[in-house]
Amino acid sequence: MGEALVRGMLEAGVLNADNIMIVEPDGDRRVYLRKTYSVKVTEDATELARACSILILAVKPQIMGKVLEQYKNLVTEHHLVISIAAGVTIKSIEIGLGEDVKVVRVMPNTPALVLAGASALSPNSRVSAEEMDVALQIFSAVGTCVQVNESLLDAVTGLSGSGPGYVFAFIEAMIDGGVLAGLPRTVAEKLVLQTVYGSAKLAMETGEAPAILKGRVTSPGGTTITGLQVLEESGFRGTVMAAIDVAAERSRELGQ
């Protein structure tokens, strides 16, 4: 996810490579990042904190405690800390770095890699309007972003944070369905990807409710309603809703 943000910001022109520094403990990974994106790379947290006023914590929630310990005596009131770690609360970051820290908690998703991400942001009380605008600018450059109360971020995690995984599983199933119906896999894949892309684009550009758009492709006694019947009998919508709900609950668990 961190790499997706770097690539997205560079492609969108929000920052140039000279303004980005990455802390990476793995030597081979440092070489890759420097060669691929021409950014500054270091293994020293102190160097990063001294050079940058905006710090993005793009780490797994399971190691956030160790990361905060590294930065505890480095972060000042002049830094803006942005965390994209799922489930890690603003309060946890404040405890780890100090009560005066300015924190924006963000839940992005991996389509940021192609500038089509969906991100939700929530600041603490010490973040100024100008600083929040900067955070929104960063994540707007890699897709769509919204500002929400922190209490909603676990739900965002279950929905759009984990959502690409659900969509890819659906795409894979549709491709297999095309193969089952007799199509060559390459043909099925091409048709499915365009169908999913086109359907999302149609919904976004028309602004019409999915139920209305679904109705327009569902003729009486036709093929679509027959397929939808099977999905309903299999509990398709309920299963999707349950998946989002359980992923949101897992986000809450990670935050504890």
C-alpha positions, 0 to 999 in steps of 0.5 A, spaced: 500 500 500 505 504 501 508 503 494 501 504 491 501 511 494 508 513 492 507 511 485 500 514 485 503 521 488 508 521 483 504 519 477 499 525 479 504 530 480 503 531 487 510 530 489 516 529 485 521 524 487 526 529 490 521 530 496 519 523 498 523 519 502 522 512 504 524 508 510 525 501 508 529 496 513 530 490 507 537 492 503 534 489 496 527 492 497 531 499 498 535 498 492 528 496 488 525 502 491 530 507 489 531 504 482 524 504 480 521 511 483 528 515 484 526 517 491 530 517 497 531 511 501 534 510 508 534 505 513 534 510 519 528 513 522 532 519 525 533 521 518 526 521 515 524 525 521 529 530 520 528 531 513 520 530 512 514 534 516 509 529 513 510 522 516 506 516 513 506 510 517 505 505 511 506 498 516 502 492 518 498 493 524 501 488 528 508 491 528 505 498 529 507 498 536 515 497 534 514 503 529 511 508 534 517 506 539 522 508 534 519 515 532 517 516 539 522 521 541 523 524 533 516 526 532 514 533 534 509 538 534 511 540 527 510 533 524 503 531 521 503 523 522 498 520 517 497 512 518 494 507 514 495 501 518 488 498 519 485 498 525 490 502 529 486 507 533 488 515 533 489 514 541 494 508 540 498 513 536 497 518 541 499 514 546 505 511 542 508 518 540 505 523 545 499 527 546 501 533 542 502 529 536 498 531 530 495 525 527 490 523 521 488 516 520 486 513 513 483 507 510 485 507 503 485 501 498 490 498 493 487 501 486 491 507 489 496 504 485 492 506 478 490 512 481 483 509 482 483 508 490 478 509 495 480 512 501 477 515 508 480 520 512 479 522 520 484 527 523 485 528 531 483 535 534 490 538 533 490 537 525 489 544 522 484 545 516 490 547 512 494 540 514 487 536 513 487 539 506 494 537 505 492 530 507 486 530 502 490 532 497 495 527 497 489 521 497 485 525 492 491 524 487 490 517 488 483 516 487 477 518 491 477 520 498 472 522 504 473 525 511 469 521 516 469 520 524 474 515 526 468 511 529 466 509 522 473 507 519 472 500 521 466 499 517 470 503 511 476 498 512 471 492 511 467 495 505 473 499 501 479 497 504 478 489 503 473 490 498 478 489 492 479 482 494 471 481 494 471 484 487 477 480 484 474 474 487 467 475 483 471 477 477 475 470 478 468 466 479 465 470 473 471 468 468 470 461 471 463 461 469 465 463 462 469 457 461 464 453 464 459 456 459 464 454 453 468 460 452 476 460 451 479 463 458 482 469 454 476 471 451 472 470 458 477 474 462 477 480 457 469 480 457 469 480 464 474 485 466 470 490 461 463 488 464 466 490 471 469 496 469 463 498 464 458 497 470 462 501 475 463 506 470 456 507 468 453 507 475 458 512 477 457 517 471 449 516 471 449 517 478 443 512 478 441 507 483 444 500 482 437 497 483 435 501 477 441 500 473 440 492 474 432 493 472 434 496 466 438 489 464 433 485 467 427 483 462 421 479 464 423 471 463 430 473 460 437 471 461 439 476 467 433 474 471 434 467 471 442 468 473 440 473 478 435 468 481 441 463 482 445 468 486 439 470 490 438 462 492 445 462 494 444 467 498 449 472 494 447 479 497 447 476 504 454 473 504 457 479 501 454 483 507 456 478 512 463 478 509 464 486 509 461 486 517 466 480 519 472 484 516 469 490 519 469 486 526 476 484 524 479 491 523 476 493 530 480 487 533 486 489 530 485 496 533 485 492 540 
